[in-house]
């Protein structure tokens, strides 16, 4: 394993998974209820093997889990894993709100002088 590969954190995998619109749409669908691969793939204009690769990315980063009963593989969302992305964004928002408040204060002081 390279040094670069060792530094990849779970949050990096989550953001990689979320960076694709197909995967985000799949997560939106799974937020309503579990679904089979064929049901999830139906709205997308792609070959099933390509779609399964998207599902592998989601499963590898822990955003979904699957189970197989007979020939049917069903996926469900794991909302807890989304918390990594949410927590990071909340921290970033707080940081930038603080910086903008400081800039606002500075500009008001500058104008008053």
DSSP file (Angstrom, degrees, kcal/mol; ACC not computed):
  #  RESIDUE AA STRUCTURE BP1 BP2  ACC     N-H-->O    O-->H-N    N-H-->O    O-->H-N    TCO  KAPPA ALPHA  PHI   PSI    X-CA   Y-CA   Z-CA
    1    1 A X              0   0    0      0, 0.0     2,-0.1     0, 0.0     0, 0.0   0.000 360.0 360.0 360.0 135.8    0.0    0.0    0.0
    2    2 A X     >  -     0   0    0      1,-0.1     4,-2.0     4,-0.0     5,-0.1  -0.342 360.0-110.3 -82.1 165.9    1.4    3.4   -0.9
    3    3 A X  H  > S+     0   0    0      1,-0.2     4,-1.2     2,-0.2    -1,-0.1   0.894 120.2  53.7 -61.1 -39.8    1.6    6.4    1.5
    4    4 A X  H  4 S+     0   0    0      1,-0.2     3,-0.4     2,-0.2     4,-0.4   0.917 108.7  47.9 -62.2 -43.7   -1.1    8.1   -0.6
    5    5 A X  H >4 S+     0   0    0      1,-0.2     3,-1.0     2,-0.2    -1,-0.2   0.852 107.7  56.3 -66.7 -34.5   -3.5    5.1   -0.2
    6    6 A X  H 3< S+     0   0    0     -4,-2.0    -1,-0.2     1,-0.2    -2,-0.2   0.797 102.4  56.4 -67.2 -27.4   -2.8    4.9    3.5
    7    7 A X  T 3< S+     0   0    0     -4,-1.2     2,-0.4    -3,-0.4    -1,-0.2   0.539  78.3 110.8 -84.7  -5.6   -3.9    8.5    4.0
    8    8 A X    <   -     0   0    0     -3,-1.0     2,-0.2    -4,-0.4    -3,-0.0  -0.561  55.7-159.1 -72.4 125.8   -7.4    8.0    2.4
    9    9 A X    >>  -     0   0    0     -2,-0.4     4,-1.4     1,-0.1     3,-0.9  -0.628  30.9-104.9-104.6 161.9  -10.0    8.2    5.2
   10   10 A X  H 3> S+     0   0    0      1,-0.3     4,-2.1    -2,-0.2     5,-0.1   0.862 120.6  58.3 -53.4 -37.3  -13.5    6.9    5.3
   11   11 A X  H 3> S+     0   0    0      1,-0.2     4,-2.6     2,-0.2    -1,-0.3   0.859 100.8  56.6 -63.6 -33.1  -14.9   10.4    4.7
   12   12 A X  H <> S+     0   0    0     -3,-0.9     4,-2.1     1,-0.2    -1,-0.2   0.902 107.5  48.2 -63.1 -40.1  -12.9   10.6    1.5
   13   13 A X  H  X S+     0   0    0     -4,-1.4     4,-2.3     2,-0.2    -2,-0.2   0.882 110.4  51.6 -66.6 -38.6  -14.7    7.5    0.3
   14   14 A X  H  X S+     0   0    0     -4,-2.1     4,-2.5     2,-0.2    -2,-0.2   0.945 111.6  45.9 -64.0 -47.7  -18.1    8.9    1.3
   15   15 A X  H  X S+     0   0    0     -4,-2.6     4,-1.0     1,-0.2    -2,-0.2   0.868 110.8  53.9 -65.3 -34.7  -17.5   12.1   -0.6
   16   16 A X  H >< S+     0   0    0     -4,-2.1     3,-0.6    -5,-0.2     4,-0.3   0.935 110.9  46.4 -61.4 -44.8  -16.2   10.1   -3.6
   17   17 A X  H >< S+     0   0    0     -4,-2.3     3,-1.0     1,-0.2    -2,-0.2   0.903 113.3  48.7 -63.9 -40.9  -19.4    8.1   -3.6
   18   18 A X  H 3< S+     0   0    0     -4,-2.5    -1,-0.2     1,-0.2    -2,-0.2   0.626  93.5  78.1 -74.8 -12.8  -21.5   11.3   -3.2
   19   19 A X  T << S+     0   0    0     -4,-1.0     2,-0.5    -3,-0.6    -1,-0.2   0.647  81.4  77.5 -72.9 -13.0  -19.7   13.0   -6.1
   20   20 A X  S <> S-     0   0    0     -3,-1.0     4,-2.1    -4,-0.3     5,-0.2  -0.844  71.6-146.9-104.1 130.6  -21.7   11.1   -8.7
   21   21 A X  H  > S+     0   0    0     -2,-0.5     4,-2.4     1,-0.2     5,-0.2   0.838  98.7  56.7 -65.3 -33.1  -25.3   12.0   -9.5
   22   22 A X  H  > S+     0   0    0      2,-0.2     4,-2.1     1,-0.2    -1,-0.2   0.944 109.6  45.3 -61.8 -46.6  -26.3    8.4  -10.2
   23   23 A X  H  > S+     0   0    0      1,-0.2     4,-2.3     2,-0.2    -2,-0.2   0.876 111.4  52.4 -67.0 -36.9  -25.2    7.3   -6.8
   24   24 A X  H  X S+     0   0    0     -4,-2.1     4,-2.3     2,-0.2    -1,-0.2   0.917 109.8  49.3 -64.2 -40.7  -26.9   10.3   -5.1
   25   25 A X  H  X S+     0   0    0     -4,-2.4     4,-2.3     2,-0.2    -2,-0.2   0.884 109.2  52.4 -64.7 -37.8  -30.1    9.4   -6.9
   26   26 A X  H  X S+     0   0    0     -4,-2.1     4,-2.8     2,-0.2    -1,-0.2   0.928 109.6  48.9 -62.4 -44.3  -29.8    5.8   -5.8
   27   27 A X  H  X S+     0   0    0     -4,-2.3     4,-1.4     2,-0.2    -2,-0.2   0.896 109.1  52.7 -63.1 -39.7  -29.4    7.0   -2.2
   28   28 A X  H  < S+     0   0    0     -4,-2.3     4,-0.4     2,-0.2     3,-0.3   0.925 111.7  46.3 -60.2 -43.7  -32.4    9.3   -2.5
   29   29 A X  H >X S+     0   0    0     -4,-2.3     3,-1.5     1,-0.2     4,-0.9   0.921 111.2  51.1 -64.3 -44.2  -34.4    6.3   -3.7
   30   30 A X  H 3< S+     0   0    0     -4,-2.8    47,-0.5     1,-0.3    -1,-0.2   0.703  93.9  73.2 -69.5 -18.0  -33.1    4.0   -1.0
   31   31 A X  T 3< S+     0   0    0     -4,-1.4    -1,-0.3    -3,-0.3    -2,-0.2   0.728  98.9  48.9 -67.0 -18.6  -34.1    6.7    1.6
   32   32 A X  T <4 S-     0   0    0     -3,-1.5     2,-0.3    -4,-0.4    -1,-0.2   0.866 130.5 -40.3 -85.4 -40.6  -37.7    5.6    1.0
   33   33 A X     <  -     0   0    0     -4,-0.9    -1,-0.3     2,-0.0     0, 0.0  -0.948  69.1 -74.5-176.4 159.8  -37.2    1.8    1.3
   34   34 A X        -     0   0    0     -2,-0.3     2,-0.3    -3,-0.1    42,-0.2  -0.260  52.0-172.9 -60.8 157.1  -34.9   -1.0    0.4
   35   35 A X  E     -A   75   0A   0     40,-2.0    40,-3.2     4,-0.0     2,-0.1  -0.993  24.1-106.1-153.4 155.5  -34.9   -2.1   -3.2
   36   36 A X  E  >  -A   74   0A   0     -2,-0.3     4,-2.5    38,-0.3    38,-0.2  -0.353  37.0-109.6 -76.7 162.2  -33.5   -4.7   -5.6
   37   37 A X  H  > S+     0   0    0     36,-1.8     4,-2.6     1,-0.2     5,-0.2   0.922 119.2  51.4 -58.2 -45.6  -30.7   -4.0   -8.0
   38   38 A X  H  > S+     0   0    0      1,-0.2     4,-1.4     2,-0.2    -1,-0.2   0.894 110.4  48.4 -63.4 -38.8  -33.0   -4.3  -11.0
   39   39 A X  H  4 S+     0   0    0      1,-0.2     4,-0.5     2,-0.2    -1,-0.2   0.914 113.8  46.9 -65.3 -42.4  -35.5   -1.8   -9.4
   40   40 A X  H  < S+     0   0    0     -4,-2.5     3,-0.4     1,-0.2    -2,-0.2   0.871 113.9  47.8 -66.8 -36.7  -32.7    0.6   -8.6
   41   41 A X  H >< S+     0   0    0     -4,-2.6     3,-2.1    -5,-0.2     5,-0.3   0.735  88.3  88.5 -76.6 -23.3  -31.2    0.3  -12.1
   42   42 A X  T 3< S+     0   0    0     -4,-1.4    -1,-0.2     1,-0.3    -2,-0.1   0.829  85.7  48.9 -49.6 -45.6  -34.5    0.8  -14.0
   43   43 A X  T 3  S+     0   0    0     -4,-0.5     2,-0.4    -3,-0.4    -1,-0.3   0.617  99.0  84.2 -74.8  -7.3  -34.5    4.6  -14.2
   44   44 A X  S <  S-     0   0    0     -3,-2.1     2,-1.5    -4,-0.2     7,-0.1  -0.764  74.3-137.5-102.8 139.5  -30.9    4.7  -15.5
   45   45 A X        +     0   0    0     -2,-0.4     2,-0.3     2,-0.0    -3,-0.1  -0.580  67.8 100.4 -91.6  73.2  -29.9    4.3  -19.1
   46   46 A X  S    S-     0   0    0     -2,-1.5    -2,-0.1    -5,-0.3     2,-0.1  -0.986  78.2 -88.4-152.2 159.4  -26.9    2.0  -18.5
   47   47 A X    >>  -     0   0    0     -2,-0.3     4,-2.1     1,-0.1     3,-0.5  -0.380  40.8-116.6 -67.2 147.3  -25.9   -1.6  -18.6
   48   48 A X  H 3> S+     0   0    0      1,-0.2     4,-2.8     2,-0.2     5,-0.2   0.877 113.7  55.9 -56.0 -42.5  -26.5   -3.6  -15.5
   49   49 A X  H 3> S+     0   0    0      1,-0.2     4,-1.3     2,-0.2    -1,-0.2   0.887 108.5  48.9 -59.6 -36.5  -22.7   -4.3  -14.9
   50   50 A X  H <> S+     0   0    0     -3,-0.5     4,-1.2     2,-0.2    -1,-0.2   0.904 111.8  48.7 -66.3 -41.2  -22.0   -0.5  -15.0
   51   51 A X  H  X S+     0   0    0     -4,-2.1     4,-1.9     1,-0.2     3,-0.3   0.904 106.2  56.5 -65.8 -40.5  -24.8    0.1  -12.5
   52   52 A X  H  X S+     0   0    0     -4,-2.8     4,-2.1     1,-0.2    -1,-0.2   0.834 100.7  59.2 -61.1 -32.3  -23.5   -2.6  -10.2
   53   53 A X  H  X S+     0   0    0     -4,-1.3     4,-1.9     2,-0.2    -1,-0.2   0.904 103.9  50.9 -62.4 -40.2  -20.2   -0.8  -10.1
   54   54 A X  H  X S+     0   0    0     -4,-1.2     4,-2.1    -3,-0.3    -2,-0.2   0.916 109.5  50.4 -60.7 -42.8  -22.0    2.2   -8.7
   55   55 A X  H  X S+     0   0    0     -4,-1.9     4,-2.4     1,-0.2    -2,-0.2   0.866 106.7  54.9 -65.2 -35.1  -23.6    0.0   -6.1
   56   56 A X  H  X S+     0   0    0     -4,-2.1     4,-3.1     2,-0.2    -1,-0.2   0.897 106.2  51.3 -64.1 -40.5  -20.2   -1.4   -5.2
   57   57 A X  H  X S+     0   0    0     -4,-1.9     4,-1.6     2,-0.2     6,-0.2   0.934 112.1  46.9 -61.3 -45.6  -18.8    2.1   -4.6
   58   58 A X  H  <>S+     0   0    0     -4,-2.1     5,-2.0     1,-0.2     6,-1.1   0.888 116.3  44.1 -64.0 -39.1  -21.8    2.8   -2.3
   59   59 A X  H ><5S+     0   0    0     -4,-2.4     3,-1.0     4,-0.2    -2,-0.2   0.894 108.8  56.4 -74.3 -39.3  -21.4   -0.4   -0.5
   60   60 A X  H 3<5S+     0   0    0     -4,-3.1    -1,-0.2     1,-0.3    -2,-0.2   0.835 109.9  45.7 -62.3 -32.8  -17.6   -0.2   -0.2
   61   61 A X  T 3<5S-     0   0    0     -4,-1.6    -1,-0.3    -5,-0.2    -2,-0.2   0.506 117.7-112.4 -90.8  -2.3  -17.8    3.2    1.6
   62   62 A X  T < 5S+     0   0    0     -3,-1.0    19,-0.3    -4,-0.3    -3,-0.2   0.614  82.9 120.0  88.6  13.0  -20.6    1.9    3.9
   63   63 A X  S   <S+     0   0    0     -5,-2.0    15,-3.2    -6,-0.2     2,-0.3   0.759  82.2  18.1 -80.6 -24.0  -23.5    4.1    2.6
   64   64 A X  E     -B   77   0A   0     -6,-1.1     2,-0.3    13,-0.3    -2,-0.2  -0.936  65.1-155.2-137.2 162.2  -25.5    1.0    1.7
   65   65 A X  E     -B   76   0A   0     11,-2.4    11,-2.3    -2,-0.3     2,-0.3  -0.977  12.3-153.0-134.6 153.6  -25.5   -2.7    2.5
   66   66 A X  E     -B   75   0A   0     -2,-0.3     2,-0.3     9,-0.2     9,-0.2  -0.853   8.6-168.3-124.9 159.9  -26.9   -5.5    0.5
   67   67 A X  E     -B   74   0A   0      7,-2.1     7,-3.0    -2,-0.3     2,-0.5  -0.988  15.2-140.8-142.3 149.5  -28.3   -9.0    1.1
   68   68 A X  E     -B   73   0A   0     -2,-0.3     2,-0.5     5,-0.2     5,-0.2  -0.949  15.2-178.8-117.9 125.1  -29.0  -11.7   -1.3
   69   69 A X  E >  S-B   72   0A   0      3,-2.6     3,-2.0    -2,-0.5     2,-0.4  -0.962  70.0 -47.3-120.1 110.5  -32.0  -14.0   -1.2
   70   70 A X  T 3  S-     0   0    0     -2,-0.5    -2,-0.0     1,-0.3     0, 0.0  -0.529 123.8 -22.0  65.4-121.3  -31.9  -16.5   -3.9
   71   71 A X  T 3  S+     0   0    0     -2,-0.4     2,-0.6    -3,-0.1    -1,-0.3   0.386 119.2  94.0 -99.9   2.3  -31.1  -14.6   -7.1
   72   72 A X  E <   - B   0  69A   0     -3,-2.0    -3,-2.6   -36,-0.0     2,-0.6  -0.858  55.8-161.7-105.6 122.6  -32.3  -11.2   -5.8
   73   73 A X  E     - B   0  68A   0     -2,-0.6   -36,-1.8    -5,-0.2     2,-0.4  -0.898  12.3-165.6-100.8 124.9  -29.8   -8.8   -4.3
   74   74 A X  E     -AB  36  67A   0     -7,-3.0    -7,-2.1    -2,-0.6     2,-0.3  -0.906   1.7-156.2-114.3 138.5  -31.5   -6.1   -2.2
   75   75 A X  E     -AB  35  66A   0    -40,-3.2   -40,-2.0    -2,-0.4     2,-0.3  -0.836   8.6-174.8-112.8 149.3  -29.9   -2.9   -1.0
   76   76 A X  E     - B   0  65A   0    -11,-2.3   -11,-2.4    -2,-0.3     2,-0.1  -0.986  28.0-110.1-138.7 152.6  -30.7   -0.6    1.9
   77   77 A X  E     - B   0  64A   0    -47,-0.5     2,-0.6    -2,-0.3   -13,-0.3  -0.466  13.3-149.2 -79.5 149.4  -29.2    2.7    3.0
   78   78 A X    >>  -     0   0    0    -15,-3.2     3,-1.5    -2,-0.1     4,-0.6  -0.847  14.1-174.0-115.8  90.7  -27.1    3.1    6.1
   79   79 A X  H >> S+     0   0    0     -2,-0.6     3,-1.1     1,-0.3     4,-0.6   0.791  74.8  71.0 -59.2 -30.4  -27.9    6.7    7.1
   80   80 A X  H >4 S+     0   0    0      1,-0.3     3,-1.2     2,-0.2     4,-0.3   0.842  92.0  58.4 -55.8 -35.0  -25.3    6.7    9.9
   81   81 A X  H X> S+     0   0    0     -3,-1.5     3,-1.2   -19,-0.3     4,-0.5   0.801  94.5  64.2 -68.7 -28.3  -22.5    6.7    7.4
   82   82 A X  H <X S+     0   0    0     -3,-1.1     4,-2.4    -4,-0.6     3,-0.3   0.723  84.4  78.8 -64.7 -19.9  -23.8   10.0    5.9
   83   83 A X  H <X S+     0   0    0     -3,-1.2     4,-3.2    -4,-0.6     5,-0.3   0.830  83.0  62.8 -58.9 -33.2  -23.1   11.5    9.3
   84   84 A X  H <> S+     0   0    0     -3,-1.2     4,-1.8    -4,-0.3    -1,-0.2   0.948 109.1  39.4 -56.9 -49.5  -19.4   11.7    8.3
   85   85 A X  H  X S+     0   0    0     -4,-0.5     4,-2.4    -3,-0.3    -2,-0.2   0.913 116.4  51.3 -67.2 -42.9  -20.2   14.1    5.4
   86   86 A X  H  X S+     0   0    0     -4,-2.4     4,-2.5     1,-0.2    -2,-0.2   0.931 109.8  48.9 -61.7 -46.6  -22.7   16.0    7.4
   87   87 A X  H  X S+     0   0    0     -4,-3.2     4,-2.1     1,-0.2    -1,-0.2   0.899 111.4  50.0 -61.1 -41.3  -20.4   16.6   10.4
   88   88 A X  H  X S+     0   0    0     -4,-1.8     4,-2.3    -5,-0.3    -1,-0.2   0.927 112.4  46.9 -63.1 -44.5  -17.6   17.8    8.1
   89   89 A X  H  X S+     0   0    0     -4,-2.4     4,-2.6     1,-0.2    -2,-0.2   0.869 109.5  53.8 -67.0 -36.4  -20.0   20.2    6.3
   90   90 A X  H  X S+     0   0    0     -4,-2.5     4,-2.3     2,-0.2    -1,-0.2   0.920 110.1  47.7 -63.1 -43.1  -21.4   21.5    9.6
   91   91 A X  H  X S+     0   0    0     -4,-2.1     4,-2.3     2,-0.2    -2,-0.2   0.916 112.7  48.7 -63.3 -43.3  -17.8   22.3   10.8
   92   92 A X  H  X S+     0   0    0     -4,-2.3     4,-2.5     1,-0.2     5,-0.2   0.904 110.8  50.6 -64.3 -41.0  -17.0   24.0    7.6
   93   93 A X  H  X S+     0   0    0     -4,-2.6     4,-2.6     2,-0.2     5,-0.2   0.927 110.3  49.2 -63.2 -44.3  -20.1   26.1    7.7
   94   94 A X  H  X S+     0   0    0     -4,-2.3     4,-2.2     2,-0.2    -1,-0.2   0.911 111.5  50.2 -61.3 -42.4  -19.4   27.2   11.3
   95   95 A X  H  X S+     0   0    0     -4,-2.3     4,-2.2     1,-0.2    -2,-0.2   0.937 113.7  43.7 -60.9 -48.1  -15.9   28.1   10.3
   96   96 A X  H  X S+     0   0    0     -4,-2.5     4,-2.4     2,-0.2    -2,-0.2   0.834 111.2  53.8 -71.9 -31.7  -16.9   30.2    7.3
   97   97 A X  H  X S+     0   0    0     -4,-2.6     4,-2.3    -5,-0.2    -1,-0.2   0.913 110.0  48.8 -65.0 -40.8  -19.8   31.9    9.2
   98   98 A X  H  X S+     0   0    0     -4,-2.2     4,-2.3    -5,-0.2    -2,-0.2   0.926 112.1  48.3 -62.6 -45.2  -17.3   32.9   11.9
   99   99 A X  H  X S+     0   0    0     -4,-2.2     4,-2.3     1,-0.2    -2,-0.2   0.898 112.2  48.5 -63.7 -41.0  -14.9   34.3    9.2
  100  100 A X  H  X S+     0   0    0     -4,-2.4     4,-2.6     2,-0.2    -1,-0.2   0.878 110.0  52.1 -68.0 -36.9  -17.7   36.2    7.5
  101  101 A X  H  X S+     0   0    0     -4,-2.3     4,-2.5     2,-0.2    -2,-0.2   0.911 110.2  49.1 -62.7 -41.7  -18.9   37.6   10.8
  102  102 A X  H  X S+     0   0    0     -4,-2.3     4,-2.4     2,-0.2    -2,-0.2   0.902 111.6  48.7 -64.0 -41.2  -15.3   38.8   11.5
  103  103 A X  H  X S+     0   0    0     -4,-2.3     4,-2.7     2,-0.2    -2,-0.2   0.914 110.5  51.5 -64.3 -42.4  -15.1   40.3    8.0
  104  104 A X  H  X S+     0   0    0     -4,-2.6     4,-2.3     2,-0.2    -2,-0.2   0.928 111.1  47.5 -59.5 -46.6  -18.4   42.1    8.6
  105  105 A X  H  X S+     0   0    0     -4,-2.5     4,-2.5     1,-0.2    -1,-0.2   0.913 112.3  50.0 -60.9 -43.8  -17.2   43.5   11.9
  106  106 A X  H  X S+     0   0    0     -4,-2.4     4,-2.5     1,-0.2    -2,-0.2   0.918 111.4  47.9 -61.9 -45.0  -14.0   44.6   10.3
  107  107 A X  H  X S+     0   0    0     -4,-2.7     4,-2.3     2,-0.2    -1,-0.2   0.877 111.4  50.1 -66.8 -37.6  -15.8   46.4    7.4
  108  108 A X  H  X S+     0   0    0     -4,-2.3     4,-2.0    -5,-0.2    -2,-0.2   0.936 112.8  47.2 -64.2 -45.8  -18.2   48.1    9.8
  109  109 A X  H  X S+     0   0    0     -4,-2.5     4,-1.1     1,-0.2    -2,-0.2   0.903 112.0  50.7 -60.9 -41.5  -15.3   49.3   11.9
  110  110 A X  H  < S+     0   0    0     -4,-2.5     3,-0.3     1,-0.2    -1,-0.2   0.891 110.2  49.3 -63.9 -40.8  -13.4   50.5    8.8
  111  111 A X  H  < S+     0   0    0     -4,-2.3    -1,-0.2     1,-0.2    -2,-0.2   0.863 108.0  54.0 -67.1 -36.1  -16.5   52.4    7.6
  112  112 A X  H  <        0   0    0     -4,-2.0    -1,-0.2     1,-0.2    -2,-0.2   0.732 360.0 360.0 -70.9 -22.6  -16.9   54.1   11.0
  113  113 A X     <        0   0    0     -4,-1.1    -1,-0.2    -3,-0.3    -2,-0.2   0.461 360.0 360.0 -80.6 360.0  -13.3   55.4   10.9
